[in-house]
Amino acid sequence: MSIIVQNISKSYNKISAIDSISFEVNEGELFGLIGPDGAGKTTIFRILTTLLLANEGSATVAGFDVVLDYKAIRNSVGYMPGKFSLYQDLTVEENLNFFATIFGTTIEENYDLIKDIYIQIEPFKTRRAGALSGGMKQKLALCCALIHKPTVLFLDEPTTGVDPVSRKEFWIMLKRLQEKGITILVSTPYMDEAALCDRIALIQKGSILKIDKPATIIKDYKKIIYDIKAKNTHQLIQDLKNYPSQYSVFAFGEYIHYIDKNDNFNPIDLQNYLEQQQHTEIEIRVSNPTIEDVFMDL
């Protein structure tokens, strides 16, 4: 196992950030921590990268204990924090050289590892990091995290605030890095990115709700979800919440995702109810569940 986490807990001034978290990440796996802001993802990352001590529990990264072997871990992992943390007054090339020097290596020595990423920002190598676009900053930060050829790569919400095209490109890069044998632990609040991981842990309020392959999590979800739409969306949500047998109601794009408590639920009864509430242009159809649906239910 590349990462083993056993009953890790951390609190700040009696406020629990993570509560008895346990999971394992296989060698060469792309593992995702999926959850909203405040779920505890960054705290887990900081503990695993030896920047923070847990109150309870134990963890190993690449075979090293996060407390006893912290120096070895810092030399063998790459860490890309959620906030851009490179030197903004240094150029692209200067930042990369700086981080290579810290780890006793050079850009040339490990260029094959970052080549596919670096060639996209090389035309701007003399530009200061602070003047780069969000997508370019992201690529530079990834290059700096990889320059010493880490065995495990930690990426804390790497695509937050990045445009959709750059997000897609970034995940293609991760897949290529995985093919080179690097274990990747990535956190994200974007549920659509969960399907791009080998396995995921759904996390909320410092606790893990479920761990499995994304396809398996969706397959095991047995509740029937309905896409519902009407002309007045705001009122539609309120009226669906007032329906006697409703189990859950939440907005999902242009539709409302609705689940009923009853196994013998008849959509026609719901349509009649909505018509009585003066709704028009009503559309009700069965929907395919997503990771977000499972997360909301959990």
N, C-alpha and C positions, 0 to 999 in steps of 0.2 A: 504494500500500500504506500502511495506517495504521501497521503495525509490521513492521520488518524486523530479524531477529536472525541474525547470521552468525558461526558458530563461536565462540560465547561460552563461556568457561571460567572457573571460580572455585573456589579452594581455600582452606581455612582450616588453617594449620599443617600443610601437606602432605597434608591430607585433602581429597579432591576432592568438591565439592558439586555442580557441574555440569561436564560434560565435552564441549566442542565442540558446543554446542547451536545448531541453526539451524531457524528457521521463519519464516513470514510470515503476517500477518493482514490481510485485505482491509478496505477502508473499509466501515463499516456491518455488519461481520460479528460474530457472537457466537461467539467461539473459546474452547475449553476446554482447560486443562491438567489432565489426569486422572491421578492417582497417589496413593499412600499418603503418610503423614507421612514426611519425610526424603528424599523423591524429588528435591527441588531446586526445587519450585515457588516457594516464598517467595524464594529467592535470585534467581531469574529476575525476579520482580516488583520486588524492591528495585533490581536493576540497571536495569530499564526505567523505573523512576520516579526514577532518579538518586540513590538513597539509598546505593548501593553501587557500587564500581568493579570491573569484571571484570579478571581477570588477562590474558585474551586475548580477541580477537574484537572485533566492533563491533555497534552496534545503533542504529536510528533509530526514533523515535516521532513520529507526525504530521509527518514530514519533518525532524525535528530530531535531531541527534546527541546521544546520551545523555551524552557527556562535554563536548563543545564548547558545546552549546546547553542545558545543564541548566536554566537559568533559564526559558527559553521553554517547556520541557517541563513544569516545575512549574506554570506558569500555564495550560497548555492541557489537562492531564489531571486526572482524579479518581482518588483512591486510597482504597480501603477495606481496611485491613489485617485479617488474620485475628483478631487480638485487639482487643476493643472499646477504642478509644483516645481517645474524647472525654472532655471534662471532666465527671467524675461529680458534682461538687458544683455544676455549673451546671444550670439547667433546660433543657428541650427547646428552648424559644424562644431562650434565651441562647446555647446552643451554636450554633444555626443562624445567629443574628445575628453571632456572633463569626467564624465561617468566611466568611460573606458579606463582612464588613468586611475581612478579610485579603486577599481577592481584589478589593477595590474595587468591590463590587456590593451589592445589597440583596436581601432575600427577595422583595420585590414585583417587582423587575426580571425575575427568572427563575422566578417562582412557577408559571408554566404548565408548567415542566419537572418540578417536584417535586409538583405539586398532587395527583395520584392517590395518591402515597405519603404526603404530609404530612397529608392530611385524616384518615388513619387514626390519626395520633398527635396531631393538633391538640387533641382534648379533654384531653390530658395535657400541654399546652405549659408549664404552670407546675410540673410535677413534675421533680425532679432526675433527671438522666440515670442516676445510679447506682441509682435506685429503680425503673427500668423493667424489664419482663420481657425475656427474650432476643429475642423477636420484635420488640418495640418498639425495643430498642436497635439492632437490625439496620436497621430502617426509618429511624431517626434518622441513623445513620452513613451510609446511602445518600443521604439528603437533603443532608447536609453535603458529601458527595463530589460532588454534582451542582449545588450552589448557584451555582457560577461558570460553568455551562454548558460542561463539558469536551467536547472532541472525541473523546477516548479515555477509557474507564472501566476501571480495574483493580480487580478484586474477588478478594481472596485468601481462599479458603475461607469465603465469606460465610455459608454455612448450617450450618457446624459447630456442634453443640450446640444447634441450633434445632429445635423440634418439627416434625413432618411437615406440619401445616397451614400453618405459617409458611413452611416451605421451599417448598411449592407456590405460595403467594401471592408469594413473592419472585421465583420464576422467571417468573410472569405479569408482574410489574413489569419484569423485564429485557427481556422480549419487547416490551413497550410502549415502553421506552426505545430499543430497537433500531429500532423503526418511526420514531423521531424522528431517525434518522441517526447515532446514537452508536455508535462501535466499542467492543465490550466484550470484554475478556480476563478470563476467570474461571477460578479454580482450584478443584478440589474432589476429595476422596477418595471421594466417593459415585459409584459406577459408574452408578447409575440416572439421575443427572443428566447423564451424557454424551450421552444421546439427545436432550436438549433444546438442544444446541449445533448450530451450522451445521457446524462442523468441530472435531475434537479432536486433541490430541497426547497419546498415552499415554506417560507418563514414569515411570522407575524408576531409582533409584541414579544420578541425575544425567545419564541418557541418554534420548533420545527413542526409543521402540520403534517407533512407527507414527504417521503423520499422515494423516487422511482424514475424510470424512463418516462419522458413526456407522453409518448404514445400509450404506455400502459396506464398512466394516471387518467388519461381521457377515456380509454377503453373500459376501465373499471367503474367509471361514473355512470350510474344507472338511472338517475332522474331524467325525466323528459323536459327539455327546455323549449319554450315557445318564443318566437320573434313576434312582437306585437307593435303595430304602428297605427296612429290615428292623427287627425289634423292638429289637435291641441295636445302636444306631447306632455307639457307640464301637468295639465289636468288629468291626462291619461295615467301618469304615474300615481297620482293621488287616488284616483278611482280604483286602480289595480290593487293598491295597498289596502283599500277598504273592502275588497272582494272577500267574502267569508272564508273561502278555502285557499287563499293565496299562501304559498310557502316562502317565496322570495320574489322581489321585484327590484331590478336595477337597470339603469340606462346602459346601452351598449351600441355606440354609434348612432345611427338613425332609428334604431329599434329599441324596444324595451324587452329585456329578457325576463320571462315570467315562468315560475315553477309552481305547480299546484300541489296541495297536500294529498289529494285523492288519486288513487290508482285508476279509477274509472272516470277521470275528468273528461268532460265533453266541451271542446272549444266553442261549440254553438251556444251553449249556456252562457259562456263568458261574453260572446259577441252580443247576445241579447241584452245582457246586463249593461254592456258599454253603450249600446244604442239607447237604452233607457236613461243613461246619463248624458244623452244628447251628443255623443261622439259620432263623427262622420269619417268617411274614408278609412274605415277600419280594415286592417290586414292582420291575420293570425296564421302563423305557419310554424311547423316544427323546425327547430334549429339544431345544428351540430354543436355539441359542447366544445369548449376551448379550455385551455389551462386557466384562463381568467375566471370562467364559470366555476371550475372546481375550487379555485382559491376563494372566491366569494362565498361559496357554500361552506367550505371548511372554516 
